[in-house]
Amino acid sequence: MVFGRNTAVTRSAAWLARVASSARTLARPRILRQGEAAARRGNLEAAFALLREEVTERPDLPRSTLLLWELALACQRAPDAAVPMARLVRREANDGHCESAADHWVALVSEVPEASLEPPVLMRILPVLRSRMAGARGEEQQRARERLIDALRRSVDPSSGTLTPSLALRLVEEARGLDVEVARRAAQAALASSELHEAKRVRLEQLLRSLESGAWPEAIADSEAIPTPRTAGRVAPLPEDELRASAARISARMPPAGALRVSEVIPVELGEQGLVALDGEDDRRTRIDYRAIEAIAAAEVAEVGDAPVLVVDLVLRAARAGRPRSILRMRSDAFDAAAMFPDRTDAGQALRALLAELLDRSAALPLPDPDSALGVRPQRFESLADFESAVQSRLGA
């Protein structure tokens, strides 16, 4: 198929034969016979009208949509085929055919700049555009860079749809080194969420201040997260009473033996040896070895959102007796499981597929029961404390 502008289309016998051949593969003989006849006569407007009727009646056939798009370009009517093309891109991205989705998206916005797609769909195309930029050279690399930046900007455009906190945080990193304004707008979108982790909120506020001053900071180390008073370039000692107060605060935060030490993570990819995730505190990528996961607990918890949210806890094996158990927590409202399982069009199916894969690869204990851990019939708890208590009782903590 030809996807660029071609205002001087040569209506040759070969071109008409290709259109007719494509038309024959479709299954509505009367309309397609009429379209074929119109194409043979060189009446592209009539052929376009017939194909548009076909696509309206049966919108899920990619080949008919692409033929409609080619006829639209020949008739200089690309905007009239923009909605079916956007629908095709959306379906390809959701089905995991991201290379074709990227090709068709670039073709669409080249002809119809006002076309739009939802941020989750664009996020699936971004890695392809970034890979193409990295593999190109010279002028082609510059064009690839422009396409990537254009997709980033469209992702934060309010006309494309609302950004969830997890998508906004991913866009902050996707825009690093490419577009300061995209990072700023994505950070602001994330900060607008009342459910954003406090440590992450502090880091985003620091990022915004840096961006406003024209700098793009590297990731902030944990030791830099809390400002320390300094004098003459050296750390100023704290008074003894402040040291005692600080020690008391730290002791109060330390969980007792047998308690749970919880950290939030956002899953990104199921690797060969472990789950790749973003740390909820500082957005750093980390790999969680499947062998380190002792149990996987999943249940709906009422208190964490307006509607019950499926909370998934990866319970790690204790380093030694008497130490608090470490739990890596994933909340279903904080990430898009369908991005990891593009063949699952339903978000619930994608989430259940993730749980099944994790249980299979880790051979972990399913808690509070197998059906709940698989997300099939999840148990429901009013609070996180109730959920954690149920997990601890099953672990014998």
C-alpha positions as CSV (number, residue, x, y, z in Angstrom):
1,M,0.0,0.0,0.0
2,V,1.1,3.6,-0.6
3,F,0.8,5.7,2.5
4,G,2.3,9.1,1.5
5,R,0.6,11.9,-0.3
6,N,0.3,11.3,-4.0
7,T,-1.5,14.1,-5.6
8,A,-0.6,13.0,-9.1
9,V,-1.7,9.4,-9.0
10,T,-1.2,7.6,-12.2
11,R,-4.4,5.8,-13.0
12,S,-2.6,3.1,-14.9
13,A,-4.0,-0.3,-15.7
14,A,-1.6,-1.8,-13.1
15,W,-2.9,0.4,-10.4
16,L,-6.5,-0.3,-11.2
17,A,-5.8,-4.0,-11.3
18,R,-4.3,-3.8,-7.8
19,V,-7.4,-2.0,-6.5
20,A,-9.6,-4.5,-8.2
21,S,-7.6,-7.5,-6.8
22,S,-7.8,-6.1,-3.3
23,A,-11.6,-5.5,-3.7
24,R,-12.1,-9.2,-4.8
25,T,-10.8,-10.4,-1.4
26,L,-13.7,-8.7,0.4
27,A,-17.0,-10.5,0.9
28,R,-19.8,-8.1,-0.2
29,P,-20.1,-8.9,-4.0
30,R,-22.6,-6.4,-5.0
31,I,-20.9,-3.3,-3.6
32,L,-17.4,-4.5,-4.5
33,R,-18.4,-5.4,-8.0
34,Q,-19.7,-1.8,-8.3
35,G,-16.5,-0.5,-6.8
36,E,-14.4,-2.5,-9.2
37,A,-16.3,-1.3,-12.2
38,A,-16.0,2.3,-11.0
39,A,-12.2,1.9,-10.5
40,R,-11.8,0.4,-14.0
41,R,-13.6,3.4,-15.4
42,G,-11.3,5.7,-13.5
43,N,-14.1,7.0,-11.3
44,L,-12.2,7.0,-8.1
45,E,-14.8,9.1,-6.3
46,A,-17.5,6.5,-6.9
47,A,-15.0,3.7,-5.8
48,F,-14.2,5.7,-2.7
49,A,-17.9,6.1,-1.8
50,L,-18.5,2.4,-2.2
51,L,-15.5,1.4,0.0
52,R,-16.6,3.9,2.6
53,E,-19.9,2.1,2.8
54,E,-18.1,-1.2,3.1
55,V,-15.9,0.0,6.0
56,T,-19.0,1.5,7.7
57,E,-20.8,-1.8,7.5
58,R,-17.8,-3.9,8.5
59,P,-15.2,-1.7,10.3
60,D,-13.0,-4.6,11.5
61,L,-11.4,-5.6,8.2
62,P,-7.9,-4.1,7.9
63,R,-7.6,-4.7,4.2
64,S,-10.8,-2.8,3.3
65,T,-9.7,0.1,5.6
66,L,-6.3,0.3,3.9
67,L,-7.9,0.2,0.4
68,L,-10.2,3.0,1.5
69,W,-7.2,5.0,2.7
70,E,-5.4,4.6,-0.7
71,L,-8.5,5.7,-2.6
72,A,-8.9,8.7,-0.2
73,L,-5.3,9.7,-1.0
74,A,-6.0,9.4,-4.7
75,C,-9.1,11.6,-4.3
76,Q,-7.3,14.0,-2.0
77,R,-9.9,13.2,0.7
78,A,-7.7,11.8,3.4
79,P,-9.7,13.5,6.3
80,D,-12.7,11.5,5.2
81,A,-10.9,8.3,5.9
82,A,-9.1,9.4,9.1
83,V,-11.6,7.8,11.5
84,P,-11.3,4.3,10.0
85,M,-7.5,4.6,9.9
86,A,-7.4,5.7,13.5
87,R,-9.5,2.8,14.4
88,L,-7.2,0.4,12.5
89,V,-4.1,1.9,14.4
90,R,-5.9,1.4,17.7
91,R,-6.7,-2.2,17.0
92,E,-3.2,-3.0,15.7
93,A,-1.6,-1.5,18.8
94,N,-3.9,-3.3,21.2
95,D,-3.3,-6.6,19.4
96,G,0.5,-6.1,19.7
97,H,1.2,-5.3,16.0
98,C,3.0,-2.1,17.0
99,E,5.2,-1.9,13.9
100,S,2.2,-1.7,11.5
101,A,0.4,0.6,14.0
102,A,3.4,3.0,13.9
103,D,3.5,2.9,10.1
104,H,-0.2,3.6,9.8
105,W,-0.1,6.3,12.5
106,V,2.7,8.2,10.8
107,A,0.8,7.9,7.5
108,L,-2.3,9.2,9.1
109,V,-0.9,12.3,10.9
110,S,1.2,13.1,7.9
111,E,-2.0,13.6,5.9
112,V,-4.4,14.6,8.7
113,P,-2.4,16.4,11.4
114,E,-5.6,16.9,13.6
115,A,-6.1,13.2,13.9
116,S,-5.8,11.9,17.5
117,L,-5.4,8.7,19.5
118,E,-5.7,8.0,23.2
119,P,-2.5,8.1,25.3
120,P,-2.5,4.4,26.1
121,V,-2.4,3.6,22.4
122,L,0.3,6.2,21.7
123,M,2.4,4.7,24.5
124,R,2.5,1.4,22.7
125,I,3.7,3.1,19.6
126,L,6.4,5.2,21.3
127,P,9.0,2.4,21.7
128,V,8.8,1.6,18.0
129,L,9.3,5.2,17.1
130,R,12.2,5.5,19.5
131,S,13.9,2.3,18.1
132,R,13.6,3.7,14.6
133,M,15.2,6.9,15.6
134,A,18.1,5.1,17.3
135,G,18.6,2.9,14.2
136,A,18.5,5.8,11.7
137,R,21.2,8.1,10.5
138,G,21.5,11.6,9.1
139,E,18.3,13.2,7.7
140,E,16.3,10.0,8.3
141,Q,17.2,10.1,12.0
142,Q,16.1,13.7,12.2
143,R,12.7,12.8,10.7
144,A,12.4,9.9,13.0
145,R,13.1,12.1,16.0
146,E,10.5,14.6,14.8
147,R,7.9,11.8,14.6
148,L,8.8,10.6,18.1
149,I,8.5,14.1,19.6
150,D,5.2,14.7,17.8
151,A,3.8,11.5,19.3
152,L,5.0,12.6,22.8
153,R,3.3,15.9,22.4
154,R,0.1,14.4,21.3
155,S,0.2,12.1,24.3
156,V,0.0,15.1,26.7
157,D,-2.5,17.0,24.6
158,P,-5.8,17.2,26.5
159,S,-7.7,16.5,23.2
160,S,-6.2,13.0,23.2
161,G,-7.7,12.1,26.5
162,T,-6.9,12.0,30.2
163,L,-3.5,10.8,31.4
164,T,-3.6,8.4,34.3
165,P,-0.8,8.9,36.9
166,S,1.1,5.8,35.7
167,L,1.0,6.9,32.1
168,A,2.0,10.4,33.0
169,L,5.0,9.1,35.0
170,R,6.1,7.0,32.0
171,L,5.8,10.0,29.7
172,V,8.2,12.0,32.0
173,E,10.9,9.4,31.3
174,E,10.0,8.9,27.7
175,A,10.4,12.7,27.1
176,R,13.8,12.8,28.9
177,G,16.4,14.5,26.6
178,L,13.8,15.1,23.9
179,D,11.1,17.6,25.0
180,V,11.1,19.6,28.2
181,E,7.6,20.8,27.8
182,V,6.2,17.3,27.4
183,A,8.0,16.2,30.7
184,R,6.6,19.3,32.4
185,R,3.0,18.7,31.4
186,A,3.2,15.0,32.2
187,A,4.6,15.8,35.6
188,Q,1.8,18.3,36.3
189,A,-0.7,15.7,35.2
190,A,0.8,13.1,37.7
191,L,0.9,15.7,40.5
192,A,-2.8,16.4,40.0
193,S,-3.6,12.9,41.3
194,S,-4.5,12.6,45.0
195,E,-3.2,9.0,45.0
196,L,0.4,9.8,44.0
197,H,3.0,8.3,46.4
198,E,4.4,11.1,48.6
199,A,8.0,10.4,47.8
200,K,7.3,10.4,44.1
201,R,5.4,13.7,44.5
202,V,8.4,15.3,46.1
203,R,10.6,14.1,43.3
204,L,8.3,15.4,40.6
205,E,8.1,18.8,42.3
206,Q,11.9,18.9,42.3
207,L,11.9,17.9,38.6
208,L,9.5,20.7,37.8
209,R,11.6,23.3,39.6
210,S,14.6,22.1,37.6
211,L,12.8,22.2,34.3
212,E,11.6,25.7,35.0
213,S,15.2,26.8,35.5
214,G,16.2,25.2,32.2
215,A,17.9,22.1,33.6
216,W,17.1,18.5,33.1
217,P,18.3,16.6,36.2
218,E,19.5,13.1,36.3
219,A,17.7,10.7,38.7
220,I,18.1,11.8,42.3
221,A,19.8,9.4,44.6
222,D,18.0,8.4,47.7
223,S,20.5,10.2,49.9
224,E,19.7,13.4,48.1
225,A,15.9,13.2,48.6
226,I,16.0,15.1,51.9
227,P,17.9,18.4,52.0
228,T,20.7,18.5,54.6
229,P,21.9,21.8,56.1
230,R,25.5,22.6,54.9
231,T,28.1,25.1,56.0
232,A,31.2,26.0,53.9
233,G,30.6,22.9,51.7
234,R,30.6,20.5,54.7
235,V,27.7,18.7,56.4
236,A,26.7,20.7,59.5
237,P,26.3,18.5,62.6
238,L,22.9,18.3,64.2
239,P,22.4,19.3,67.8
240,E,22.2,16.3,70.2
241,D,18.5,16.9,71.0
242,E,17.7,16.9,67.3
243,L,19.7,13.7,66.9
244,R,17.7,12.0,69.6
245,A,14.4,13.2,68.1
246,S,15.5,11.9,64.7
247,A,16.4,8.5,66.1
248,A,13.0,8.3,67.8
249,R,11.2,9.1,64.6
250,I,13.2,6.4,62.7
251,S,12.5,3.8,65.5
252,A,8.8,4.6,65.3
253,R,8.8,3.9,61.6
254,M,10.7,0.6,61.8
255,P,8.2,-2.4,61.6
256,P,8.4,-4.9,64.4
257,A,9.7,-8.4,63.9
258,G,7.3,-10.4,61.8
259,A,5.6,-7.3,60.4
260,L,5.4,-6.4,56.7
261,R,7.7,-3.9,55.0
262,V,5.8,-2.7,51.9
263,S,7.1,-0.9,48.8
264,E,5.0,-0.1,45.7
265,V,6.2,-1.1,42.2
266,I,4.8,-0.8,38.7
267,P,5.3,-3.8,36.5
268,V,6.8,-3.2,33.1
269,E,7.9,-6.5,31.6
270,L,8.1,-10.2,32.3
271,G,11.7,-11.0,31.8
272,E,13.3,-14.4,31.4
273,Q,14.8,-14.4,35.0
274,G,12.5,-11.9,36.7
275,L,9.8,-9.3,36.7
276,V,11.1,-5.9,35.5
277,A,9.4,-3.1,37.4
278,L,9.7,0.6,38.2
279,D,10.3,1.3,41.9
280,G,7.4,3.3,43.4
281,E,9.7,5.6,45.3
282,D,12.1,6.8,42.6
283,D,11.0,5.3,39.2
284,R,14.2,3.3,38.9
285,R,14.0,0.1,36.9
286,T,14.6,-3.0,39.0
287,R,14.5,-6.8,38.3
288,I,12.6,-9.0,40.8
289,D,14.0,-12.5,40.6
290,Y,11.2,-15.0,40.3
291,R,13.0,-17.3,42.8
292,A,12.9,-14.6,45.5
293,I,9.1,-14.5,45.5
294,E,7.7,-16.8,48.2
295,A,4.0,-16.0,47.9
296,I,1.7,-13.9,45.7
297,A,-1.4,-12.5,47.3
298,A,-4.2,-10.7,45.4
299,A,-7.5,-9.3,46.7
300,E,-9.9,-6.3,46.2
301,V,-9.4,-3.6,48.9
302,A,-12.2,-1.1,49.4
303,E,-10.3,1.7,51.2
304,V,-7.7,2.5,48.5
305,G,-10.0,4.0,45.9
306,D,-13.5,5.2,45.1
307,A,-14.2,1.6,43.8
308,P,-12.5,-1.6,45.1
309,V,-9.0,-1.9,43.7
310,L,-7.2,-5.2,43.1
311,V,-4.0,-5.1,45.2
312,V,-1.3,-7.6,44.3
313,D,1.5,-8.3,46.9
314,L,4.7,-10.1,46.0
315,V,5.9,-11.5,49.3
316,L,9.7,-12.0,49.1
317,R,11.5,-14.7,51.0
318,A,12.9,-13.5,54.3
319,A,16.6,-12.8,54.3
320,R,16.9,-14.2,57.8
321,A,14.7,-15.0,60.8
322,G,13.4,-12.1,62.8
323,R,13.6,-9.6,59.9
324,P,10.4,-8.0,58.6
325,R,9.0,-9.5,55.5
326,S,9.4,-7.4,52.4
327,I,6.4,-7.0,50.1
328,L,6.4,-5.4,46.6
329,R,2.9,-4.1,46.1
330,M,1.2,-3.5,42.7
331,R,-2.1,-1.7,42.5
332,S,-4.3,-2.5,39.4
333,D,-5.2,1.2,39.1
334,A,-1.6,2.3,38.9
335,F,-0.5,0.4,35.7
336,D,-1.9,-0.9,32.4
337,A,-1.6,-4.7,32.3
338,A,-2.8,-4.7,28.7
339,A,0.5,-3.0,27.7
340,M,2.3,-6.2,28.8
341,F,-0.3,-8.5,27.2
342,P,-1.4,-6.7,24.0
343,D,-3.2,-9.9,22.8
344,R,-5.7,-9.5,25.7
345,T,-8.1,-6.7,24.7
346,D,-9.8,-6.8,28.0
347,A,-8.0,-5.2,31.0
348,G,-9.3,-7.8,33.4
349,Q,-8.0,-10.6,31.1
350,A,-4.6,-9.0,30.9
351,L,-4.3,-8.6,34.6
352,R,-5.3,-12.3,35.2
353,A,-2.7,-13.3,32.6
354,L,0.0,-11.4,34.5
355,L,-1.0,-13.1,37.8
356,A,-1.0,-16.5,36.1
357,E,2.4,-15.9,34.6
358,L,3.9,-14.7,37.9
359,L,2.5,-17.7,39.8
360,D,3.8,-20.1,37.1
361,R,7.3,-18.6,36.8
362,S,7.8,-18.2,40.6
363,A,6.1,-21.3,41.8
364,A,4.9,-19.0,44.7
365,L,2.2,-19.8,47.2
366,P,-1.1,-18.3,46.0
367,L,-2.9,-16.2,48.8
368,P,-5.4,-15.9,50.4
369,D,-6.5,-18.7,48.0
370,P,-5.7,-19.8,44.4
371,D,-8.9,-18.2,42.9
372,S,-8.1,-14.9,44.6
373,A,-4.4,-14.9,43.7
374,L,-5.3,-15.5,40.0
375,G,-7.9,-12.7,40.1
376,V,-10.7,-15.1,39.1
377,R,-12.8,-14.6,42.2
378,P,-10.8,-12.2,44.4
379,Q,-11.6,-12.0,48.1
380,R,-12.6,-8.5,49.3
381,F,-11.2,-6.6,52.3
382,E,-12.3,-3.3,53.7
383,S,-8.8,-2.1,54.5
384,L,-5.1,-2.8,53.6
385,A,-4.6,-3.8,57.3
386,D,-7.2,-6.5,57.0
387,F,-5.6,-7.8,53.8
388,E,-2.1,-7.8,55.3
389,S,-3.4,-9.6,58.4
390,A,-4.9,-12.3,56.2
391,V,-1.7,-12.7,54.3
392,Q,0.4,-12.9,57.5
393,S,-1.9,-15.5,59.1
394,R,-1.5,-17.8,56.1
395,L,2.3,-17.3,56.1
396,G,2.5,-18.1,59.8
397,A,4.0,-14.7,60.6
